[in-house]
Amino acid sequence: MNRRQFLASAALSGLASACGSGAAGARAPRDPAAFRTELRVPPLLEPEVDKDGTRRYVLTMQRGRSEILAGKPVETWGFNGPHLGPTIRAARGDRVQMTVTNRLDEASTVHWHGIRLPAKMDGGPHQMIEPGATWSPHWTIDQPAATSWYHPHPHGKTATQVYRGLAGMFIIDDRTTAELPATYGIDDVPLILQDKSLAEDGSPTGDPLKGTFGILGDHILVNGTYAPFVNVRTERVRFRVLNGSNARMYHLTFADGRAFHVVGNDAGLLPAPVQVDQVSLTPGERVEVVVTFAAGEQVLLRTVSGSDDIDEGDFDLLKIVAAPRLAASPHLPARLTTPTPIVVPLNAKVRRFRLNGHDAINGKEMDLSRIDEVIPAGATEIWEIENTVYAHNFHIHEVAFQVLAVDGEKPPAYASGHKDTVYVPPKSTVRLAVQFGRFTDPATPYMYHCHILRHEDSGMMGQFVVVEPGTESQVPRTITAHHM
């Protein structure tokens, strides 16, 4: 495989490189015996159900203390606890309301990454929650089964607040999809991957807003746990993997080289399982995989270096310990779902975006009062993302897209699903078929941006509004930044 072929494949499947600068080399233990801390599985957040059936989820942003390194408690931030947040789980058709209270001493937001919802409920930098205030967005879940997440999105402070620990998973179920392992914490296990630079006392160090890529740490946490193990009791386990790091890309594989199956991308399940032996994620991307285990075995999940200059060494992440006897699991279905294809009309609008340095798109830094693009509701468009320099990725709020090509190369089967975040390799162009929703609001924008958080905070972000078709020319291109 030549370099161009590798980059095309990497961009589309996630088989790519780490992003950032930091201490190189493996710091997680190479000895399986060193994995002594049991993996923390974030608790499910149980909703309160109102008389009208609305499911109300209560979240509090707060400070706390956690032991990232055993016996060394340090200050961290979290939702409903000292670090990270509980897992929200809802089903298609549910009416939901989020009651989010900010107990921090600075303003923040909560963005529902990967969730399709009205712009006023999106939690971008226009929906700020001041210290002591409460925000209560509400909507009806109307999208296929997927693994999404939630995190802060205040302009200029996202990198710092996520690095301190504000992140959690948001799982959407859809009863029309094929049966997969689904018992939370048993055979359906979330894995939130984040890297930290740690001082001797265990406290996170470094400045997420300095350097080309921000922080690329030398300790990898899984669900906030360093060097963890997890006991599995079933033949097959579904891992929902989220790259919650600021900049690092993970190349996930098993130490014994075993094959496993990708069953889902960011925005939903694949039509059928795809067998792989490695898969990687840029910041903000998710992947669902199903892994088969034999009774009594142990295996390490690890991330390995790629072939680009921005890679950052090999790390062992998680020891998986299979019980002496494993409960039988159903065979992996041959078909998973029938996702609605994103069909591009012959006259589709083509929009082009040029990523310049680490702080501009099309030569412009982010401006909260400027509307960059106006989209007719329900449109399907071609977006071309040209990267002129080093590694970037690209996330679009409230859409599903399919990757059509990277530098003219078609995506492999494991990258054929619906996504909302994609890797854009250095000096390459990614071509996307983007499907927009039908929520209209000419005064409240959604975001598109690089999800390397240093870049996002530095200005590599733009805004678009979705409006009634035919009214695009009537929409003002400036708005007043506002809170909540």
Rosetta blueprint (number, residue, H / E / L):
1 M L
2 N L
3 R H
4 R H
5 Q H
6 F H
7 L H
8 A H
9 S H
10 A H
11 A H
12 L H
13 S H
14 G L
15 L L
16 A L
17 S L
18 A L
19 C L
20 G L
21 S E
22 G L
23 A L
24 A L
25 G L
26 A L
27 R L
28 A L
29 P L
30 R L
31 D L
32 P H
33 A H
34 A H
35 F L
36 R L
37 T E
38 E E
39 L L
40 R L
41 V L
42 P L
43 P L
44 L E
45 L L
46 E L
47 P L
48 E E
49 V E
50 D L
51 K L
52 D L
53 G L
54 T L
55 R E
56 R E
57 Y E
58 V E
59 L E
60 T E
61 M E
62 Q E
63 R E
64 G E
65 R E
66 S E
67 E E
68 I E
69 L E
70 A L
71 G L
72 K E
73 P E
74 V E
75 E E
76 T E
77 W E
78 G E
79 F E
80 N L
81 G L
82 P L
83 H L
84 L E
85 G L
86 P L
87 T E
88 I E
89 R E
90 A E
91 A E
92 R L
93 G L
94 D L
95 R E
96 V E
97 Q E
98 M E
99 T E
100 V E
101 T E
102 N E
103 R L
104 L L
105 D L
106 E L
107 A L
108 S E
109 T L
110 V L
111 H E
112 W E
113 H E
114 G L
115 I L
116 R L
117 L L
118 P L
119 A H
120 K H
121 M H
122 D L
123 G L
124 G L
125 P L
126 H L
127 Q L
128 M L
129 I E
130 E L
131 P L
132 G L
133 A L
134 T E
135 W E
136 S L
137 P L
138 H E
139 W E
140 T E
141 I L
142 D L
143 Q L
144 P L
145 A L
146 A E
147 T E
148 S E
149 W E
150 Y E
151 H E
152 P L
153 H L
154 P L
155 H L
156 G L
157 K L
158 T H
159 A H
160 T H
161 Q H
162 V H
163 Y H
164 R H
165 G L
166 L L
167 A L
168 G E
169 M E
170 F E
171 I E
172 I E
173 D E
174 D L
175 R L
176 T L
177 T L
178 A L
179 E L
180 L L
181 P L
182 A L
183 T L
184 Y E
185 G L
186 I L
187 D L
188 D E
189 V E
190 P E
191 L E
192 I E
193 L E
194 Q E
195 D E
196 K E
197 S L
198 L E
199 A L
200 E L
201 D L
202 G L
203 S L
204 P E
205 T L
206 G L
207 D L
208 P L
209 L L
210 K L
211 G L
212 T L
213 F L
214 G L
215 I E
216 L L
217 G L
218 D L
219 H E
220 I E
221 L E
222 V E
223 N L
224 G L
225 T E
226 Y E
227 A L
228 P E
229 F E
230 V E
231 N E
232 V E
233 R E
234 T E
235 E L
236 R E
237 V E
238 R E
239 F E
240 R E
241 V E
242 L E
243 N E
244 G L
245 S L
246 N L
247 A L
248 R L
249 M L
250 Y E
251 H E
252 L E
253 T E
254 F E
255 A L
256 D L
257 G L
258 R L
259 A L
260 F E
261 H E
262 V E
263 V E
264 G E
265 N E
266 D L
267 A L
268 G E
269 L E
270 L E
271 P E
272 A E
273 P E
274 V E
275 Q E
276 V E
277 D L
278 Q L
279 V E
280 S E
281 L E
282 T L
283 P L
284 G L
285 E L
286 R E
287 V E
288 E E
289 V E
290 V E
291 V E
292 T E
293 F L
294 A L
295 A L
296 G L
297 E L
298 Q E
299 V E
300 L E
301 L E
302 R E
303 T E
304 V L
305 S L
306 G L
307 S L
308 D L
309 D L
310 I L
311 D L
312 E L
313 G L
314 D L
315 F E
316 D E
317 L E
318 L E
319 K E
320 I E
321 V E
322 A E
323 A E
324 P E
325 R E
326 L E
327 A E
328 A L
329 S L
330 P L
331 H L
332 L L
333 P L
334 A L
335 R L
336 L L
337 T L
338 T L
339 P L
340 T L
341 P L
342 I L
343 V L
344 V L
345 P L
346 L L
347 N L
348 A L
349 K L
350 V E
351 R E
352 R E
353 F E
354 R E
355 L E
356 N E
357 G L
358 H L
359 D L
360 A E
361 I E
362 N L
363 G L
364 K E
365 E L
366 M L
367 D L
368 L L
369 S L
370 R E
371 I L
372 D L
373 E E
374 V E
375 I E
376 P E
377 A L
378 G L
379 A L
380 T E
381 E E
382 I E
383 W E
384 E E
385 I E
386 E E
387 N E
388 T L
389 V L
390 Y L
391 A L
392 H E
393 N E
394 F E
395 H E
396 I E
397 H L
398 E L
399 V E
400 A E
401 F E
402 Q E
403 V E
404 L E
405 A E
406 V E
407 D L
408 G L
409 E E
410 K L
411 P L
412 P L
413 A H
414 Y H
415 A H
416 S L
417 G L
418 H L
419 K E
420 D L
421 T E
422 V E
423 Y E
424 V E
425 P L
426 P L
427 K L
428 S L
429 T E
430 V E
431 R E
432 L E
433 A E
434 V E
435 Q E
436 F E
437 G L
438 R L
439 F L
440 T L
441 D L
442 P L
443 A L
444 T L
445 P L
446 Y E
447 M E
448 Y E
449 H E
450 C L
451 H L
452 I L
453 L H
454 R H
455 H H
456 E H
457 D H
458 S H
459 G L
460 M L
461 M E
462 G E
463 Q E
464 F E
465 V E
466 V E
467 V E
468 E L
469 P L
470 G L
471 T L
472 E H
473 S H
474 Q H
475 V L
476 P L
477 R L
478 T E
479 I L
480 T L
481 A L
482 H L
483 H L
484 M L
